[in-house]
Amino acid sequence: MAINYITVDRNRQQGGELLSVIENLRYYQDKLRQEKEKMENMTDGVTYTAIETQYGIATGKGDEVYNLVTGATAELAADTNLTQLLDWLVPVV
């Protein structure tokens, strides 16, 4: 198996900026997944009223928002380039 670990020097301006972007990507990908999980607990797959109420979404649009969040979460998780970027690039310790 190949070694894919790539270190980036946070002390270099561009290195620090790149690592900051990667950290934010990880953070927001996780936050989106968490929101999806919350939404999953607010619907039975038929009724989306709780999602509409809790998120302030117009009546009748809860299923669309739920499907967008679910789809985006799945797309991000399946994107090989994004996954490799997040997994391979790490700060110099």
C-alpha positions as CSV (number, residue, x, y, z in Angstrom):
1,M,0.0,0.0,0.0
2,A,1.3,3.4,-0.9
3,I,2.2,6.1,1.7
4,N,0.0,9.0,0.9
5,Y,0.8,11.2,4.0
6,I,1.8,14.7,2.7
7,T,3.0,17.2,5.3
8,V,2.4,20.9,4.9
9,D,4.3,23.5,6.8
10,R,1.8,25.7,8.6
11,N,4.5,28.3,9.3
12,R,4.7,29.2,5.6
13,Q,2.0,31.7,4.6
14,Q,0.5,29.6,1.8
15,G,0.9,26.4,3.8
16,G,-1.0,27.9,6.7
17,E,-3.7,29.1,4.4
18,L,-4.1,25.7,2.7
19,L,-4.3,23.9,6.0
20,S,-6.8,26.4,7.3
21,V,-9.0,25.8,4.2
22,I,-8.7,22.0,4.7
23,E,-9.6,22.3,8.4
24,N,-12.7,24.4,7.5
25,L,-13.7,21.9,4.9
26,R,-13.5,19.1,7.5
27,Y,-15.4,21.1,10.0
28,Y,-18.2,22.1,7.6
29,Q,-18.5,18.7,6.1
30,D,-19.0,17.3,9.6
31,K,-21.5,20.1,10.5
32,L,-23.5,19.3,7.4
33,R,-23.6,15.6,8.3
34,Q,-24.7,16.5,11.8
35,E,-27.6,18.6,10.4
36,K,-28.6,15.8,8.2
37,E,-28.7,13.5,11.2
38,K,-30.8,16.0,13.1
39,M,-33.2,16.2,10.1
40,E,-33.4,12.4,9.9
41,N,-34.8,12.5,13.5
42,M,-37.4,15.1,12.5
43,T,-39.1,13.1,9.7
44,D,-40.6,9.8,9.0
45,G,-40.0,10.1,5.3
46,V,-43.5,11.4,4.8
47,T,-44.0,14.4,7.1
48,Y,-41.4,17.2,7.1
49,T,-43.3,19.6,9.3
50,A,-40.7,19.5,12.1
51,I,-37.9,20.3,9.7
52,E,-39.8,23.2,8.3
53,T,-40.6,24.5,11.8
54,Q,-37.2,24.0,13.4
55,Y,-35.2,25.4,10.4
56,G,-37.7,28.2,9.4
57,I,-38.4,26.7,6.0
58,A,-41.5,27.5,4.1
59,T,-44.4,25.0,4.4
60,G,-44.1,22.3,1.8
61,K,-40.4,22.8,1.2
62,G,-39.0,20.7,4.1
63,D,-38.6,17.6,1.9
64,E,-36.7,19.5,-0.7
65,V,-34.3,20.9,1.8
66,Y,-33.9,17.5,3.5
67,N,-33.2,15.9,0.1
68,L,-30.7,18.7,-0.8
69,V,-28.8,18.3,2.5
70,T,-28.9,14.5,2.2
71,G,-27.7,14.5,-1.4
72,A,-24.9,17.1,-0.7
73,T,-23.7,15.0,2.3
74,A,-23.6,11.9,0.1
75,E,-21.8,13.7,-2.7
76,L,-19.2,15.0,-0.4
77,A,-18.6,11.6,1.2
78,A,-18.3,10.0,-2.2
79,D,-15.9,12.5,-3.8
80,T,-12.6,10.8,-4.0
81,N,-10.6,14.0,-4.6
82,L,-12.1,15.8,-1.6
83,T,-11.6,12.7,0.6
84,Q,-8.0,12.4,-0.4
85,L,-7.4,16.2,0.1
86,L,-8.8,15.9,3.6
87,D,-7.0,12.7,4.5
88,W,-3.6,13.1,2.9
89,L,-2.6,16.7,3.7
90,V,-1.6,17.2,7.3
91,P,0.4,19.8,9.2
92,V,4.0,19.3,10.0
93,V,4.2,18.3,13.6
